[in-house]
Amino acid sequence: MERTVKQIIVFIILETMAKIFFYSFIIMIFVNLALETEILRIWLKPFLKSGNEISLGLIILIIVYLSYEFYRKIDVMILKDIDALMENIKYDNYVQTAGIFEFKMIQEALIRKNKDIKEKDKFVSTTISYISHDMKTPVTIINANIDLLRKNNDIVTDKGIDRISRIENESEKISEYISKLMDVTTSLTRKKNLEKITIKECFRKMQNSVLIYSDSIEEEIEVDWNVKSLDDSYIVCDFKNLDKCIVHLLNNAFEHRRSCVKIEVCKDSKNIIFKVIDDGIGFNQDSLNKAKTMFYTDNFGRTSGKGCGIGLYFVNSYMETVNGELLLCNRENCGAEQIIKIPYYGGDNE
């Protein structure tokens, strides 16, 4: 049966006090008996004048030791549950059962809340997926009719052709929006395919992806791979989703850059750090606070324009699945940095 924090503390205090009285009584008896022995009395005489001083000194040592034991028990019995609970929250894995009543109640509440959040996320993702799928049919019909109207030039005026072009452009935007929605919901709802991938292999694949992206948009991307001595290290991720994260960040950077986009890769003691840097106007404060929210756009922020408020949400959601982190910040002179951090393991960081 679980005990409350109050019960544990009271029990340990009473236990400690009982030990102090017991050991003090034993020490006083022992010292008095020792002083009754002629040999021990002669040996102790140069140091102390009476048995009371010996008893007092030993009792103080016992009190100090038992005070340490009191702290250690509190640490073991209470802080151990706190550490376990923090680990459970961090890794979203409530395996260990708390031994203290209050912490067990907290744990059970977190499990229920976590389950509710997952069910709501699943419902939202599934709903978006259904809506996206259902929207494809009318968009396809619209595009088919546009093609038919274009082929019948004799019944369409010049003004009508301009209107058809505008409809076609808007239809393409809707198609692209649907495609992004389906891509995000598919990636977030499917079973996570996490695997170990060496840093060296990750960089090789990332370089290929950046090169392909650069060729597709016919824009130069400066890349600085400033990571060394990690041959024995690896990250745990689904590289397809990690690659999509980099693409989303590049899309955002190219939408808002003035002249250039740069990628920097470095590391700290725990993480591999990918930075996507542009020389645009940077984030405004509202965007810094809300840009990771799904569908968030701001007419005066970096997430406006062609963006539909999906990319950064996807990146942030995926970083959470690999214990990573998405950071957004402005550079001192101009431009913005979109940073993802992913923990690495092995080598010096086992």
Summary of the structure (lengths in Angstrom):
residues: 350
radius of gyration: 33.4
end to end distance: 37.3
largest distance: 131.1
contacts: 984
relative contact order: 0.07
helix: 64%
strand: 14%
